[in-house]
Each structure stands twice: as C-alpha cells, then as structure tokens.
Amino acid sequence: EVVAALRDGVGRQIRTSTTTGTEMMYVAIPVLVGNQPIYVVRLSIDLKEIDALTRNIVWYIIISALIGLGIAFALGFRLIDQTVENIRGFVRMTQRMANDDYDKHIFLESNDELSELAHHFNLMADQLSETIRQLSNSNARLLALLTSLQNPIIAVDQQKKITLMNAASENFFGVSAKSMEGRHLLELIRNTELDDVIQEAIMDSNPQEIEVSLR
C-alpha cells in the first residue's frame, strides 16, 4: 500500500495482519511538499470495528426509518380523520338543505380545496335561501291575487293534472280545490276539445284561446 500510495496517490489493501493475526484494512497516503512525496502516512483499522460501525449505521437507518414511518402514519391518520370529518360536515349540511334549512354554514380549519369548496357551498346555500324566499313571496302574492279574482281559474301541470283552483272555480264547479288537486283535468271538465287545446299549448308553448260549452 505504501508503494501504491507513492505510485497512484493512495494505497489501500485488506489482509491479515502478521502481528495480530486479524483481518485489517490498510490505507496509505503520501505527504507532498512541492509536489514531491516526503513521507507516507499509513493507517490501519480492524475490520471488526468497520463491521460494528456498519451495523450501527444500519441500525440507525432502520430506527430512523421506523420513527419516520410512525410520524408519517400519525400525520396521515390525522389528515384522513380531518378529511373524513370535513366530508361529514358536507353530508350534514346537505341533509339540512334537504329539510329546507339553509341557515347553517360549513367552516373548515384548513386552506385546501375542501375549504374553498365549503366557501362556495355556503354561497350556494345563501343564494338558494334568497331564491326560495323570493319564490315564496311571489307565490304568496300570486295566490292572494288568484283568490281575490271573481273569475274561475284552474292551473294544470305538464301532465294536465290540477295544481290550483281558486275559490271562484270551486263555487262554479261545486268541488273543493283540495279534493281535485293532483287529478286529471278531464275528471273535472269532460271536454276533449279543451283537452286537445291544452295539450297543444303544452307542446309548442304558444298561448291558446278557445271557447267551449259545458253542460
């Protein structure tokens, strides 16, 4: 190894020591002064020490990996639990919205996509609440208007089932609006010509005007 150090700049060799009888690693490095080797420093170490050091390093790596995995599992479990709880919050809010409760909001302690989704969800709930309030007010005014009219008025849906009858139509036909709600118009007015005209108005959305005689 001394010869290799003088020739190549560094010399190393593993062999059994003649003095101790153990396997050793020898490393030799020349000391240069003005690019000229003055002497060579040679060190030796028992391979058992290297093996012990290697085993310690391996154990340190294993222990560090286990600790890292434990921390990762703990953080991952916390993140999953928080995500699941946020999703439960969305489910609870949708259930309240299904029961016409739009006053509750979702507040998430995070700055991720779920938090942004919760913000838009709250805005949607506010808009739905305002829209339903306006529709309720409009329906209330429309119902009050229809109730006050002296002319009989009957409203039907796309299937020509009765959805509304004012008091004048109840008196005219001698029936109650509650008993006729959801029933086909032909059960009240048995006139095929009127039925055809209503069907045509439903199909092309154009206003129709017809006069029929009822017995």
Secondary structure per residue as TSV (DSSP state, phi and psi in degrees):
chain	resnum	aa	ss	phi	psi
A	1	E	-	360.0	-28.6
A	2	V	H	-68.7	-43.0
A	3	V	H	-63.0	-41.9
A	4	A	H	-64.8	-36.8
A	5	A	H	-65.3	-42.1
A	6	L	H	-68.7	-30.5
A	7	R	H	-86.1	-45.2
A	8	D	H	-108.4	-8.5
A	9	G	S	101.0	-23.9
A	10	V	-	-154.6	141.4
A	11	G	E	-131.3	134.8
A	12	R	E	-140.8	148.1
A	13	Q	E	-161.1	145.5
A	14	I	E	-114.8	123.4
A	15	R	E	-158.4	168.8
A	16	T	E	-80.2	129.7
A	17	S	-	-70.9	135.5
A	18	T	T	-75.8	-19.2
A	19	T	T	-91.9	-41.5
A	20	T	T	-99.8	-20.5
A	21	G	-	75.6	11.8
A	22	T	S	-109.1	158.4
A	23	E	E	-78.4	126.7
A	24	M	E	-125.9	157.3
A	25	M	E	-110.3	127.9
A	26	Y	E	-112.0	137.2
A	27	V	E	-134.1	129.5
A	28	A	E	-125.5	137.2
A	29	I	E	-135.1	129.4
A	30	P	E	-77.5	148.2
A	31	V	E	-101.6	121.2
A	32	L	E	-103.3	142.7
A	33	V	E	-133.1	113.0
A	34	G	T	61.4	42.5
A	35	N	T	64.8	13.4
A	36	Q	E	-117.1	126.6
A	37	P	E	-68.1	122.9
A	38	I	E	-90.9	-44.7
A	39	Y	E	-154.8	174.6
A	40	V	E	-122.6	131.7
A	41	V	E	-98.5	123.9
A	42	R	E	-121.0	130.2
A	43	L	E	-118.5	152.4
A	44	S	E	-136.4	150.4
A	45	I	E	-145.5	141.4
A	46	D	E	-68.7	133.9
A	47	L	H	-65.1	-23.1
A	48	K	H	-64.2	-37.0
A	49	E	H	-66.3	-39.1
A	50	I	H	-64.9	-41.6
A	51	D	H	-62.4	-42.2
A	52	A	H	-63.7	-42.4
A	53	L	H	-63.1	-41.3
A	54	T	H	-63.0	-43.3
A	55	R	H	-62.4	-40.7
A	56	N	H	-62.1	-42.5
A	57	I	H	-62.3	-42.3
A	58	V	H	-61.5	-43.4
A	59	W	H	-64.7	-39.6
A	60	Y	H	-61.4	-40.9
A	61	I	H	-65.0	-43.5
A	62	I	H	-63.8	-45.8
A	63	I	H	-63.8	-42.2
A	64	S	H	-63.1	-39.8
A	65	A	H	-65.0	-41.6
A	66	L	H	-64.3	-42.1
A	67	I	H	-63.2	-43.0
A	68	G	H	-62.0	-41.6
A	69	L	H	-64.0	-39.8
A	70	G	H	-62.2	-44.6
A	71	I	H	-63.8	-41.8
A	72	A	H	-62.9	-42.5
A	73	F	H	-64.2	-41.3
A	74	A	H	-63.5	-46.9
A	75	L	H	-65.8	-40.1
A	76	G	H	-64.1	-41.8
A	77	F	H	-63.6	-41.2
A	78	R	H	-63.9	-42.5
A	79	L	H	-64.6	-43.7
A	80	I	H	-63.5	-43.4
A	81	D	H	-62.5	-41.0
A	82	Q	H	-66.2	-40.3
A	83	T	H	-64.3	-43.6
A	84	V	H	-62.9	-41.1
A	85	E	H	-64.9	-38.2
A	86	N	H	-63.8	-40.2
A	87	I	H	-65.4	-38.8
A	88	R	H	-60.9	-36.3
A	89	G	H	-62.3	-40.6
A	90	F	H	-63.3	-41.4
A	91	V	H	-63.2	-43.7
A	92	R	H	-63.1	-38.4
A	93	M	H	-68.6	-40.7
A	94	T	H	-64.6	-34.6
A	95	Q	H	-66.4	-40.6
A	96	R	H	-65.5	-38.4
A	97	M	H	-66.2	-33.8
A	98	A	H	-65.4	-25.0
A	99	N	T	-97.1	21.8
A	100	D	T	64.0	30.9
A	101	D	-	-110.4	106.2
A	102	Y	-	-111.9	10.6
A	103	D	-	-88.2	-18.8
A	104	K	-	-83.9	144.6
A	105	H	-	-122.1	161.2
A	106	I	-	-103.7	129.4
A	107	F	-	-125.7	116.5
A	108	L	-	-108.9	139.0
A	109	E	S	-90.1	62.8
A	110	S	-	-156.8	166.7
A	111	N	-	-122.3	32.5
A	112	D	S	-101.7	-165.6
A	113	E	H	-64.9	-32.4
A	114	L	H	-64.5	-37.2
A	115	S	H	-64.4	-41.8
A	116	E	H	-64.8	-40.0
A	117	L	H	-62.4	-40.4
A	118	A	H	-62.6	-39.5
A	119	H	H	-60.9	-47.5
A	120	H	H	-66.6	-33.2
A	121	F	H	-64.2	-41.9
A	122	N	H	-65.0	-40.3
A	123	L	H	-63.2	-40.5
A	124	M	H	-63.9	-40.6
A	125	A	H	-63.3	-41.5
A	126	D	H	-63.7	-42.8
A	127	Q	H	-65.5	-41.0
A	128	L	H	-63.7	-42.0
A	129	S	H	-60.7	-43.9
A	130	E	H	-67.2	-40.5
A	131	T	H	-64.2	-43.9
A	132	I	H	-65.1	-37.9
A	133	R	H	-62.9	-43.8
A	134	Q	H	-65.2	-41.0
A	135	L	H	-64.2	-40.1
A	136	S	H	-63.2	-42.2
A	137	N	H	-65.1	-41.0
A	138	S	H	-65.0	-42.2
A	139	N	H	-64.9	-38.1
A	140	A	H	-64.5	-43.1
A	141	R	H	-65.9	-40.1
A	142	L	H	-64.8	-42.2
A	143	L	H	-64.8	-40.4
A	144	A	H	-64.0	-38.9
A	145	L	H	-65.5	-46.4
A	146	L	H	-65.5	-36.1
A	147	T	H	-66.3	-34.3
A	148	S	H	-80.1	-16.6
A	149	L	-	-70.0	143.2
A	150	Q	S	-86.2	-16.8
A	151	N	S	-85.6	141.3
A	152	P	-	-66.0	131.9
A	153	I	-	-132.2	132.5
A	154	I	E	-128.5	130.7
A	155	A	E	-111.0	138.9
A	156	V	E	-127.5	161.1
A	157	D	-	-96.0	-167.2
A	158	Q	T	-64.1	-25.6
A	159	Q	T	-93.0	10.4
A	160	K	-	61.7	32.7
A	161	K	B	-96.4	140.5
A	162	I	E	-68.9	126.4
A	163	T	E	-111.4	-20.4
A	164	L	E	-156.8	138.4
A	165	M	E	-137.4	130.0
A	166	N	-	-84.5	175.0
A	167	A	H	-62.5	-35.0
A	168	A	H	-64.7	-39.1
A	169	S	H	-69.8	-33.7
A	170	E	H	-62.2	-44.6
A	171	N	H	-68.0	-37.0
A	172	F	H	-66.1	-43.3
A	173	F	H	-96.4	-7.2
A	174	G	T	70.0	33.0
A	175	V	-	-131.4	168.3
A	176	S	-	-101.0	145.0
A	177	A	H	-62.1	-34.4
A	178	K	H	-65.6	-38.7
A	179	S	H	-72.0	-24.4
A	180	M	H	-97.6	-9.6
A	181	E	T	-63.6	129.2
A	182	G	T	86.6	-4.0
A	183	R	S	-96.1	154.4
A	184	H	B	-68.3	146.5
A	185	L	G	-60.2	-31.9
A	186	L	G	-64.6	-20.9
A	187	E	G	-72.0	-21.0
A	188	L	T	-100.1	-46.1
A	189	I	-	-121.2	102.5
A	190	R	-	-85.9	79.0
A	191	N	-	-140.3	110.2
A	192	T	H	-68.7	-31.3
A	193	E	H	-64.6	-44.0
A	194	L	H	-64.8	-38.6
A	195	D	H	-63.3	-40.5
A	196	D	H	-65.9	-41.5
A	197	V	H	-64.7	-41.8
A	198	I	H	-63.9	-40.1
A	199	Q	H	-62.5	-40.9
A	200	E	H	-64.9	-39.5
A	201	A	H	-66.4	-35.2
A	202	I	H	-68.9	-38.1
A	203	M	H	-71.6	-45.8
A	204	D	H	-108.0	2.4
A	205	S	-	59.0	21.7
A	206	N	-	-97.2	143.2
A	207	P	-	-66.5	138.3
A	208	Q	-	-122.0	145.8
A	209	E	-	-131.5	128.6
A	210	I	-	-148.5	148.7
A	211	E	-	-121.3	125.8
A	212	V	-	-125.8	155.6
A	213	S	-	-104.6	130.9
A	214	L	-	-115.8	138.7
A	215	R	-	-91.7	360.0
